[in-house]
Amino acid sequence: MSFGMQIGVLFILAIPIACVAWTVTHEELFREPRDYCVWRSKNGKSLAERKFFYLFTCEYCFSHYVTALFLLFTHYKLLLDDWRGYVLSLFALVWVTNAYMSLFARLRVDIRSERATADVKAQEARVKEKEIEQLETTISNSRADGG
């Protein structure tokens, strides 16, 4: 496989890895198992138990295992055709995967911020509309009273 093709596969293969790692460690679908893993990672009896359950709560940690699983299925190697190509691809994929997840997290923060700003503006508009309605009612009532 050419170097350009290897780089293309690197950036494309990181997308589903990031999707799986993010979904398991952040999305509501896996909240209950994740909450259980958080509890076990804090209250486990042994260090090994706490670390094992922690890996399901940290997207960076979990992305290493998801990447290893994807490498097992795809046999993707970066730069070298022996076992060293697997090692290079593992760390390169983890790096690109985590860059994608960081970008996605930042995008979510921006969207949440814009949504909150829009909600505040809408609330302010509703308050102003009510004030205008009250003023109009007061004016019409004062005209009706002859004032």
mmCIF file of the C-alpha atoms, coordinates in Angstrom:
data_MODEL
# 
_entry.id   MODEL 
# 
loop_
_atom_site.group_PDB 
_atom_site.id 
_atom_site.type_symbol 
_atom_site.label_atom_id 
_atom_site.label_alt_id 
_atom_site.label_comp_id 
_atom_site.label_asym_id 
_atom_site.label_entity_id 
_atom_site.label_seq_id 
_atom_site.pdbx_PDB_ins_code 
_atom_site.Cartn_x 
_atom_site.Cartn_y 
_atom_site.Cartn_z 
_atom_site.occupancy 
_atom_site.B_iso_or_equiv 
_atom_site.pdbx_formal_charge 
_atom_site.auth_seq_id 
_atom_site.auth_comp_id 
_atom_site.auth_asym_id 
_atom_site.auth_atom_id 
_atom_site.pdbx_PDB_model_num 
ATOM 1   C CA . MET A 1 1   ? 0.000   0.000  0.000  1.00 0.00 ? 1   MET A CA 1 
ATOM 2   C CA . SER A 1 2   ? 1.403   3.409  -0.926 1.00 0.00 ? 2   SER A CA 1 
ATOM 3   C CA . PHE A 1 3   ? 2.255   5.973  1.741  1.00 0.00 ? 3   PHE A CA 1 
ATOM 4   C CA . GLY A 1 4   ? -0.559  8.265  0.584  1.00 0.00 ? 4   GLY A CA 1 
ATOM 5   C CA . MET A 1 5   ? -3.043  5.403  0.809  1.00 0.00 ? 5   MET A CA 1 
ATOM 6   C CA . GLN A 1 6   ? -1.787  4.512  4.308  1.00 0.00 ? 6   GLN A CA 1 
ATOM 7   C CA . ILE A 1 7   ? -2.335  8.101  5.471  1.00 0.00 ? 7   ILE A CA 1 
ATOM 8   C CA . GLY A 1 8   ? -5.805  8.151  3.897  1.00 0.00 ? 8   GLY A CA 1 
ATOM 9   C CA . VAL A 1 9   ? -6.714  4.904  5.653  1.00 0.00 ? 9   VAL A CA 1 
ATOM 10  C CA . LEU A 1 10  ? -5.313  6.321  8.912  1.00 0.00 ? 10  LEU A CA 1 
ATOM 11  C CA . PHE A 1 11  ? -7.671  9.296  8.841  1.00 0.00 ? 11  PHE A CA 1 
ATOM 12  C CA . ILE A 1 12  ? -10.662 7.270  7.661  1.00 0.00 ? 12  ILE A CA 1 
ATOM 13  C CA . LEU A 1 13  ? -10.165 4.351  10.058 1.00 0.00 ? 13  LEU A CA 1 
ATOM 14  C CA . ALA A 1 14  ? -9.934  6.761  12.992 1.00 0.00 ? 14  ALA A CA 1 
ATOM 15  C CA . ILE A 1 15  ? -13.526 7.905  12.365 1.00 0.00 ? 15  ILE A CA 1 
ATOM 16  C CA . PRO A 1 16  ? -15.331 4.690  13.390 1.00 0.00 ? 16  PRO A CA 1 
ATOM 17  C CA . ILE A 1 17  ? -12.853 4.187  16.244 1.00 0.00 ? 17  ILE A CA 1 
ATOM 18  C CA . ALA A 1 18  ? -13.673 7.659  17.555 1.00 0.00 ? 18  ALA A CA 1 
ATOM 19  C CA . CYS A 1 19  ? -17.383 6.983  17.113 1.00 0.00 ? 19  CYS A CA 1 
ATOM 20  C CA . VAL A 1 20  ? -17.270 3.776  19.169 1.00 0.00 ? 20  VAL A CA 1 
ATOM 21  C CA . ALA A 1 21  ? -15.021 5.228  21.886 1.00 0.00 ? 21  ALA A CA 1 
ATOM 22  C CA . TRP A 1 22  ? -17.125 8.401  22.227 1.00 0.00 ? 22  TRP A CA 1 
ATOM 23  C CA . THR A 1 23  ? -20.434 6.541  22.239 1.00 0.00 ? 23  THR A CA 1 
ATOM 24  C CA . VAL A 1 24  ? -19.402 4.109  24.971 1.00 0.00 ? 24  VAL A CA 1 
ATOM 25  C CA . THR A 1 25  ? -17.756 6.744  27.188 1.00 0.00 ? 25  THR A CA 1 
ATOM 26  C CA . HIS A 1 26  ? -20.175 9.686  26.741 1.00 0.00 ? 26  HIS A CA 1 
ATOM 27  C CA . GLU A 1 27  ? -23.555 8.982  25.211 1.00 0.00 ? 27  GLU A CA 1 
ATOM 28  C CA . GLU A 1 28  ? -26.784 8.372  27.102 1.00 0.00 ? 28  GLU A CA 1 
ATOM 29  C CA . LEU A 1 29  ? -27.224 4.933  25.519 1.00 0.00 ? 29  LEU A CA 1 
ATOM 30  C CA . PHE A 1 30  ? -24.471 3.533  27.761 1.00 0.00 ? 30  PHE A CA 1 
ATOM 31  C CA . ARG A 1 31  ? -25.135 5.714  30.852 1.00 0.00 ? 31  ARG A CA 1 
ATOM 32  C CA . GLU A 1 32  ? -26.136 2.909  33.246 1.00 0.00 ? 32  GLU A CA 1 
ATOM 33  C CA . PRO A 1 33  ? -23.196 0.602  32.435 1.00 0.00 ? 33  PRO A CA 1 
ATOM 34  C CA . ARG A 1 34  ? -20.866 3.624  32.514 1.00 0.00 ? 34  ARG A CA 1 
ATOM 35  C CA . ASP A 1 35  ? -22.226 4.723  35.920 1.00 0.00 ? 35  ASP A CA 1 
ATOM 36  C CA . TYR A 1 36  ? -21.619 1.198  37.178 1.00 0.00 ? 36  TYR A CA 1 
ATOM 37  C CA . CYS A 1 37  ? -18.058 1.282  35.819 1.00 0.00 ? 37  CYS A CA 1 
ATOM 38  C CA . VAL A 1 38  ? -17.461 4.686  37.449 1.00 0.00 ? 38  VAL A CA 1 
ATOM 39  C CA . TRP A 1 39  ? -18.679 3.293  40.778 1.00 0.00 ? 39  TRP A CA 1 
ATOM 40  C CA . ARG A 1 40  ? -16.507 0.173  40.447 1.00 0.00 ? 40  ARG A CA 1 
ATOM 41  C CA . SER A 1 41  ? -13.484 2.261  39.398 1.00 0.00 ? 41  SER A CA 1 
ATOM 42  C CA . LYS A 1 42  ? -13.825 4.289  42.615 1.00 0.00 ? 42  LYS A CA 1 
ATOM 43  C CA . ASN A 1 43  ? -14.887 1.513  45.007 1.00 0.00 ? 43  ASN A CA 1 
ATOM 44  C CA . GLY A 1 44  ? -13.087 -1.556 43.690 1.00 0.00 ? 44  GLY A CA 1 
ATOM 45  C CA . LYS A 1 45  ? -11.144 -3.637 46.193 1.00 0.00 ? 45  LYS A CA 1 
ATOM 46  C CA . SER A 1 46  ? -7.992  -4.015 44.124 1.00 0.00 ? 46  SER A CA 1 
ATOM 47  C CA . LEU A 1 47  ? -5.994  -1.644 41.985 1.00 0.00 ? 47  LEU A CA 1 
ATOM 48  C CA . ALA A 1 48  ? -6.437  -3.952 38.978 1.00 0.00 ? 48  ALA A CA 1 
ATOM 49  C CA . GLU A 1 49  ? -10.229 -3.919 39.410 1.00 0.00 ? 49  GLU A CA 1 
ATOM 50  C CA . ARG A 1 50  ? -10.349 -0.117 39.705 1.00 0.00 ? 50  ARG A CA 1 
ATOM 51  C CA . LYS A 1 51  ? -8.149  0.348  36.621 1.00 0.00 ? 51  LYS A CA 1 
ATOM 52  C CA . PHE A 1 52  ? -10.098 -2.218 34.591 1.00 0.00 ? 52  PHE A CA 1 
ATOM 53  C CA . PHE A 1 53  ? -13.410 -0.442 35.191 1.00 0.00 ? 53  PHE A CA 1 
ATOM 54  C CA . TYR A 1 54  ? -11.846 2.999  34.695 1.00 0.00 ? 54  TYR A CA 1 
ATOM 55  C CA . LEU A 1 55  ? -10.938 2.191  31.097 1.00 0.00 ? 55  LEU A CA 1 
ATOM 56  C CA . PHE A 1 56  ? -14.662 2.164  30.202 1.00 0.00 ? 56  PHE A CA 1 
ATOM 57  C CA . THR A 1 57  ? -15.111 5.717  31.515 1.00 0.00 ? 57  THR A CA 1 
ATOM 58  C CA . CYS A 1 58  ? -12.154 7.453  29.831 1.00 0.00 ? 58  CYS A CA 1 
ATOM 59  C CA . GLU A 1 59  ? -12.368 8.024  26.081 1.00 0.00 ? 59  GLU A CA 1 
ATOM 60  C CA . TYR A 1 60  ? -8.574  8.262  25.768 1.00 0.00 ? 60  TYR A CA 1 
ATOM 61  C CA . CYS A 1 61  ? -7.982  4.956  27.577 1.00 0.00 ? 61  CYS A CA 1 
ATOM 62  C CA . PHE A 1 62  ? -10.856 3.193  25.864 1.00 0.00 ? 62  PHE A CA 1 
ATOM 63  C CA . SER A 1 63  ? -9.722  4.371  22.416 1.00 0.00 ? 63  SER A CA 1 
ATOM 64  C CA . HIS A 1 64  ? -6.546  2.269  22.767 1.00 0.00 ? 64  HIS A CA 1 
ATOM 65  C CA . TYR A 1 65  ? -8.595  -0.909 23.191 1.00 0.00 ? 65  TYR A CA 1 
ATOM 66  C CA . VAL A 1 66  ? -11.033 -0.027 20.424 1.00 0.00 ? 66  VAL A CA 1 
ATOM 67  C CA . THR A 1 67  ? -8.076  0.716  18.140 1.00 0.00 ? 67  THR A CA 1 
ATOM 68  C CA . ALA A 1 68  ? -6.451  -2.630 18.975 1.00 0.00 ? 68  ALA A CA 1 
ATOM 69  C CA . LEU A 1 69  ? -9.728  -4.373 18.134 1.00 0.00 ? 69  LEU A CA 1 
ATOM 70  C CA . PHE A 1 70  ? -9.977  -2.520 14.806 1.00 0.00 ? 70  PHE A CA 1 
ATOM 71  C CA . LEU A 1 71  ? -6.360  -3.430 14.002 1.00 0.00 ? 71  LEU A CA 1 
ATOM 72  C CA . LEU A 1 72  ? -7.171  -7.062 14.699 1.00 0.00 ? 72  LEU A CA 1 
ATOM 73  C CA . PHE A 1 73  ? -9.986  -6.914 12.139 1.00 0.00 ? 73  PHE A CA 1 
ATOM 74  C CA . THR A 1 74  ? -8.337  -4.723 9.504  1.00 0.00 ? 74  THR A CA 1 
ATOM 75  C CA . HIS A 1 75  ? -4.652  -5.733 9.739  1.00 0.00 ? 75  HIS A CA 1 
ATOM 76  C CA . TYR A 1 76  ? -3.768  -2.099 9.042  1.00 0.00 ? 76  TYR A CA 1 
ATOM 77  C CA . LYS A 1 77  ? -0.033  -1.375 9.288  1.00 0.00 ? 77  LYS A CA 1 
ATOM 78  C CA . LEU A 1 78  ? 1.607   2.024  9.024  1.00 0.00 ? 78  LEU A CA 1 
ATOM 79  C CA . LEU A 1 79  ? 4.966   2.466  7.252  1.00 0.00 ? 79  LEU A CA 1 
ATOM 80  C CA . LEU A 1 80  ? 6.369   -0.998 8.014  1.00 0.00 ? 80  LEU A CA 1 
ATOM 81  C CA . ASP A 1 81  ? 5.049   -4.409 6.964  1.00 0.00 ? 81  ASP A CA 1 
ATOM 82  C CA . ASP A 1 82  ? 5.972   -6.289 10.133 1.00 0.00 ? 82  ASP A CA 1 
ATOM 83  C CA . TRP A 1 83  ? 4.817   -6.085 13.776 1.00 0.00 ? 83  TRP A CA 1 
ATOM 84  C CA . ARG A 1 84  ? 6.337   -2.604 14.074 1.00 0.00 ? 84  ARG A CA 1 
ATOM 85  C CA . GLY A 1 85  ? 3.782   -1.371 11.513 1.00 0.00 ? 85  GLY A CA 1 
ATOM 86  C CA . TYR A 1 86  ? 1.028   -2.484 13.903 1.00 0.00 ? 86  TYR A CA 1 
ATOM 87  C CA . VAL A 1 87  ? 2.626   -0.600 16.800 1.00 0.00 ? 87  VAL A CA 1 
ATOM 88  C CA . LEU A 1 88  ? 3.000   2.558  14.708 1.00 0.00 ? 88  LEU A CA 1 
ATOM 89  C CA . SER A 1 89  ? -0.563  2.283  13.453 1.00 0.00 ? 89  SER A CA 1 
ATOM 90  C CA . LEU A 1 90  ? -1.897  1.725  16.973 1.00 0.00 ? 90  LEU A CA 1 
ATOM 91  C CA . PHE A 1 91  ? -0.436  4.951  18.325 1.00 0.00 ? 91  PHE A CA 1 
ATOM 92  C CA . ALA A 1 92  ? -1.107  6.958  15.159 1.00 0.00 ? 92  ALA A CA 1 
ATOM 93  C CA . LEU A 1 93  ? -4.742  5.839  15.128 1.00 0.00 ? 93  LEU A CA 1 
ATOM 94  C CA . VAL A 1 94  ? -5.153  6.628  18.827 1.00 0.00 ? 94  VAL A CA 1 
ATOM 95  C CA . TRP A 1 95  ? -3.714  10.101 18.236 1.00 0.00 ? 95  TRP A CA 1 
ATOM 96  C CA . VAL A 1 96  ? -5.973  10.872 15.253 1.00 0.00 ? 96  VAL A CA 1 
ATOM 97  C CA . THR A 1 97  ? -8.968  9.326  17.038 1.00 0.00 ? 97  THR A CA 1 
ATOM 98  C CA . ASN A 1 98  ? -8.454  11.533 20.067 1.00 0.00 ? 98  ASN A CA 1 
ATOM 99  C CA . ALA A 1 99  ? -7.973  14.591 17.869 1.00 0.00 ? 99  ALA A CA 1 
ATOM 100 C CA . TYR A 1 100 ? -11.355 13.809 16.282 1.00 0.00 ? 100 TYR A CA 1 
ATOM 101 C CA . MET A 1 101 ? -12.984 13.346 19.694 1.00 0.00 ? 101 MET A CA 1 
ATOM 102 C CA . SER A 1 102 ? -11.491 16.627 20.930 1.00 0.00 ? 102 SER A CA 1 
ATOM 103 C CA . LEU A 1 103 ? -12.838 18.430 17.879 1.00 0.00 ? 103 LEU A CA 1 
ATOM 104 C CA . PHE A 1 104 ? -16.234 16.839 18.394 1.00 0.00 ? 104 PHE A CA 1 
ATOM 105 C CA . ALA A 1 105 ? -16.274 17.817 22.078 1.00 0.00 ? 105 ALA A CA 1 
ATOM 106 C CA . ARG A 1 106 ? -15.372 21.391 21.168 1.00 0.00 ? 106 ARG A CA 1 
ATOM 107 C CA . LEU A 1 107 ? -18.097 21.467 18.530 1.00 0.00 ? 107 LEU A CA 1 
ATOM 108 C CA . ARG A 1 108 ? -20.634 20.255 21.103 1.00 0.00 ? 108 ARG A CA 1 
ATOM 109 C CA . VAL A 1 109 ? -19.569 23.004 23.510 1.00 0.00 ? 109 VAL A CA 1 
ATOM 110 C CA . ASP A 1 110 ? -19.951 25.625 20.773 1.00 0.00 ? 110 ASP A CA 1 
ATOM 111 C CA . ILE A 1 111 ? -23.390 24.309 19.818 1.00 0.00 ? 111 ILE A CA 1 
ATOM 112 C CA . ARG A 1 112 ? -24.495 24.205 23.465 1.00 0.00 ? 112 ARG A CA 1 
ATOM 113 C CA . SER A 1 113 ? -23.241 27.764 23.966 1.00 0.00 ? 113 SER A CA 1 
ATOM 114 C CA . GLU A 1 114 ? -25.039 29.030 20.862 1.00 0.00 ? 114 GLU A CA 1 
ATOM 115 C CA . ARG A 1 115 ? -28.222 27.269 21.946 1.00 0.00 ? 115 ARG A CA 1 
ATOM 116 C CA . ALA A 1 116 ? -28.015 28.816 25.422 1.00 0.00 ? 116 ALA A CA 1 
ATOM 117 C CA . THR A 1 117 ? -27.430 32.273 23.917 1.00 0.00 ? 117 THR A CA 1 
ATOM 118 C CA . ALA A 1 118 ? -30.426 31.815 21.626 1.00 0.00 ? 118 ALA A CA 1 
ATOM 119 C CA . ASP A 1 119 ? -32.566 30.697 24.578 1.00 0.00 ? 119 ASP A CA 1 
ATOM 120 C CA . VAL A 1 120 ? -31.564 33.789 26.574 1.00 0.00 ? 120 VAL A CA 1 
ATOM 121 C CA . LYS A 1 121 ? -32.393 36.067 23.633 1.00 0.00 ? 121 LYS A CA 1 
ATOM 122 C CA . ALA A 1 122 ? -35.752 34.351 23.137 1.00 0.00 ? 122 ALA A CA 1 
ATOM 123 C CA . GLN A 1 123 ? -36.552 34.742 26.833 1.00 0.00 ? 123 GLN A CA 1 
ATOM 124 C CA . GLU A 1 124 ? -35.615 38.438 26.693 1.00 0.00 ? 124 GLU A CA 1 
ATOM 125 C CA . ALA A 1 125 ? -37.856 38.884 23.640 1.00 0.00 ? 125 ALA A CA 1 
ATOM 126 C CA . ARG A 1 126 ? -40.773 37.233 25.474 1.00 0.00 ? 126 ARG A CA 1 
ATOM 127 C CA . VAL A 1 127 ? -40.254 39.557 28.470 1.00 0.00 ? 127 VAL A CA 1 
ATOM 128 C CA . LYS A 1 128 ? -40.194 42.607 26.186 1.00 0.00 ? 128 LYS A CA 1 
ATOM 129 C CA . GLU A 1 129 ? -43.344 41.429 24.392 1.00 0.00 ? 129 GLU A CA 1 
ATOM 130 C CA . LYS A 1 130 ? -45.136 41.085 27.747 1.00 0.00 ? 130 LYS A CA 1 
ATOM 131 C CA . GLU A 1 131 ? -43.978 44.560 28.772 1.00 0.00 ? 131 GLU A CA 1 
ATOM 132 C CA . ILE A 1 132 ? -45.275 45.991 25.480 1.00 0.00 ? 132 ILE A CA 1 
ATOM 133 C CA . GLU A 1 133 ? -48.608 44.210 25.938 1.00 0.00 ? 133 GLU A CA 1 
ATOM 134 C CA . GLN A 1 134 ? -48.896 45.606 29.473 1.00 0.00 ? 134 GLN A CA 1 
ATOM 135 C CA . LEU A 1 135 ? -48.106 49.119 28.247 1.00 0.00 ? 135 LEU A CA 1 
ATOM 136 C CA . GLU A 1 136 ? -50.654 48.812 25.426 1.00 0.00 ? 136 GLU A CA 1 
ATOM 137 C CA . THR A 1 137 ? -53.258 47.572 27.905 1.00 0.00 ? 137 THR A CA 1 
ATOM 138 C CA . THR A 1 138 ? -52.487 50.447 30.268 1.00 0.00 ? 138 THR A CA 1 
ATOM 139 C CA . ILE A 1 139 ? -52.709 52.993 27.435 1.00 0.00 ? 139 ILE A CA 1 
ATOM 140 C CA . SER A 1 140 ? -55.987 51.560 26.113 1.00 0.00 ? 140 SER A CA 1 
ATOM 141 C CA . ASN A 1 141 ? -57.445 51.474 29.633 1.00 0.00 ? 141 ASN A CA 1 
ATOM 142 C CA . SER A 1 142 ? -56.441 55.085 30.288 1.00 0.00 ? 142 SER A CA 1 
ATOM 143 C CA . ARG A 1 143 ? -58.027 56.176 26.958 1.00 0.00 ? 143 ARG A CA 1 
ATOM 144 C CA . ALA A 1 144 ? -61.196 54.272 27.805 1.00 0.00 ? 144 ALA A CA 1 
ATOM 145 C CA . ASP A 1 145 ? -61.345 56.028 31.166 1.00 0.00 ? 145 ASP A CA 1 
ATOM 146 C CA . GLY A 1 146 ? -61.119 59.359 29.368 1.00 0.00 ? 146 GLY A CA 1 
ATOM 147 C CA . GLY A 1 147 ? -57.645 60.167 30.484 1.00 0.00 ? 147 GLY A CA 1 
# 
